[in-house]
């Protein structure tokens, strides 16, 4: 799967776990994605 962010949002940090990925963005969002593609 893939995710497109708005032009004014960029990923600042990424964390990986078993079955999930988390990304902190420049807009102070914590986005958590599962291996199945859920956000």
C-alpha distances in whole Angstrom, upper triangle without the diagonal:
4,7,10,14,17,19,21,19,18,16,20,19,16,17,15,17,17,13,12,12,14,15,18,18,21,22,22,19,18,14,13,10,10,9,8,6,10,11
4,7,10,14,16,18,15,14,13,17,17,15,16,16,17,18,15,14,12,13,13,16,16,18,19,20,17,16,13,13,10,12,11,11,8,11,11
4,6,10,13,14,12,11,11,15,15,14,16,16,18,19,17,14,12,12,11,14,13,15,16,17,14,14,11,12,10,12,13,13,10,11,10
4,7,9,11,10,10,11,14,16,15,18,19,21,23,20,18,15,15,13,14,12,14,14,16,14,15,12,14,13,16,17,17,13,14,12
4,6,8,6,7,9,12,14,14,17,19,22,24,21,18,15,14,11,12,9,11,11,13,11,13,11,14,14,17,18,19,15,15,13
4,5,5,8,11,14,16,17,20,22,25,27,25,22,19,17,14,14,11,11,10,13,12,15,14,17,17,21,22,22,19,18,16
4,6,8,11,14,17,18,22,24,27,29,28,24,21,19,16,15,12,11,11,15,15,17,16,19,20,23,25,25,22,22,19
4,7,10,12,16,18,21,24,27,30,28,24,21,19,15,14,10,8,8,12,13,15,16,19,20,24,26,27,23,23,19
4,7,9,12,14,17,20,23,26,24,21,17,15,11,10,6,6,6,9,9,12,12,15,17,20,22,23,20,19,16
4,6,9,11,15,18,21,24,23,19,15,13,10,9,5,5,8,10,10,12,12,15,16,19,21,22,19,19,16
4,6,8,11,14,17,20,19,16,12,10,6,6,4,6,9,10,9,10,10,12,13,17,18,20,17,18,15
4,7,11,14,17,21,21,17,13,11,7,6,5,6,10,9,10,10,11,14,16,19,20,23,20,20,17
4,7,10,14,17,18,14,11,8,6,5,7,9,12,11,11,9,10,12,14,17,18,21,19,19,16
4,7,10,14,14,11,7,6,5,7,9,12,14,13,12,10,10,10,11,13,15,18,16,16,14
4,7,10,11,9,6,5,6,9,12,15,17,15,14,10,10,9,11,12,13,17,16,16,14
4,7,8,6,5,6,9,12,15,18,20,18,16,13,12,10,10,10,11,14,14,15,14
4,6,5,6,8,12,15,18,21,23,20,18,14,13,10,10,9,10,13,14,15,15
4,6,8,11,15,18,21,25,26,23,21,17,16,12,11,9,9,12,14,14,15
4,7,11,14,17,20,24,24,23,20,16,14,11,9,6,5,8,10,11,12
4,7,10,14,16,20,21,19,16,13,10,7,6,4,6,9,9,9,10
4,7,10,13,17,18,16,14,10,8,6,5,6,8,11,10,10,10
4,7,10,14,14,12,10,7,6,4,6,9,11,14,12,12,9
4,6,10,11,10,8,6,5,6,8,12,14,16,14,13,11
4,7,8,6,6,5,6,9,12,15,17,19,17,16,13
4,5,5,5,7,8,11,13,17,19,21,18,17,14
4,5,7,10,11,15,17,21,23,25,22,21,17
4,6,9,11,15,17,21,23,25,21,20,16
4,7,9,13,16,20,22,24,21,19,16
4,6,10,13,16,19,20,18,16,12
4,6,10,13,16,18,16,14,10
4,7,10,13,14,12,10,7
4,7,10,12,10,8,6
4,7,8,6,5,5
4,5,5,5,7
4,5,7,10
4,6,9
4,7
4
